[in-house]
């Protein structure tokens, strides 16, 4: 959701989406290659070649260097 935005504006949008989630109970679904979004995500769905590889809750998530390069 922040691909073509400068860093400050991108962070504002990300925090706005998280605030909507917390304060209003809005479900936010994003599709991104930006692994920094994990910081504000409650659940992560990893997809490769159109197939769900795994589903994870944010707690306890560990990202390998290989995944960072995807």
C-alpha positions as CSV (number, residue, x, y, z in Angstrom):
1,X,0.0,0.0,0.0
2,X,3.0,2.3,0.3
3,X,5.1,1.4,-2.8
4,X,5.2,4.8,-4.5
5,X,5.2,7.0,-1.3
6,X,8.1,8.7,0.4
7,X,9.1,7.1,3.7
8,X,7.3,9.5,6.0
9,X,4.0,9.3,4.1
10,X,4.3,5.5,3.9
11,X,4.7,5.2,7.6
12,X,1.7,7.4,8.2
13,X,-0.4,5.2,6.0
14,X,0.8,2.0,7.7
15,X,0.0,3.5,11.2
16,X,-3.4,4.8,10.0
17,X,-4.3,1.2,8.8
18,X,-3.1,-0.3,12.1
19,X,-5.1,2.3,14.1
20,X,-8.2,1.5,12.1
21,X,-7.7,-2.2,12.9
22,X,-7.2,-1.6,16.6
23,X,-9.8,1.2,17.2
24,X,-12.5,0.3,14.8
25,X,-12.0,-3.4,14.4
26,X,-11.5,-3.0,10.6
27,X,-9.7,-6.0,8.9
28,X,-6.9,-4.8,6.7
29,X,-5.6,-7.1,4.0
30,X,-2.4,-6.1,2.1
31,X,-0.4,-7.8,-0.6
32,X,3.2,-6.7,-0.5
33,X,6.8,-7.8,-0.9
34,X,7.8,-5.3,1.8
35,X,8.7,-7.5,4.8
36,X,8.7,-4.5,7.1
37,X,4.9,-4.8,7.0
38,X,5.3,-7.8,9.3
39,X,5.8,-5.4,12.2
40,X,2.2,-4.2,12.0
41,X,0.6,-7.5,10.9
42,X,-1.2,-9.9,13.1
43,X,-1.3,-12.7,10.6
44,X,0.9,-13.4,7.6
45,X,0.1,-15.6,4.6
46,X,3.1,-16.6,2.6
47,X,2.3,-17.2,-1.1
48,X,4.7,-18.5,-3.8
49,X,3.6,-19.0,-7.4
50,X,0.0,-18.5,-6.4
51,X,0.0,-21.2,-3.8
52,X,-0.2,-20.6,0.0
53,X,3.0,-22.0,1.5
54,X,2.2,-21.3,5.1
55,X,0.1,-19.2,7.5
56,X,1.6,-17.6,10.6
57,X,0.5,-15.6,13.6
58,X,2.9,-12.7,14.2
59,X,4.0,-13.9,17.6
60,X,7.1,-16.1,17.3
61,X,7.7,-15.4,13.7
62,X,11.2,-15.8,12.5
63,X,12.4,-14.8,9.0
64,X,15.3,-16.5,7.4
65,X,17.8,-14.6,5.1
66,X,16.5,-16.6,2.2
67,X,12.9,-15.3,2.8
68,X,14.2,-11.8,3.0
69,X,15.5,-12.1,-0.5
70,X,12.2,-13.3,-2.0
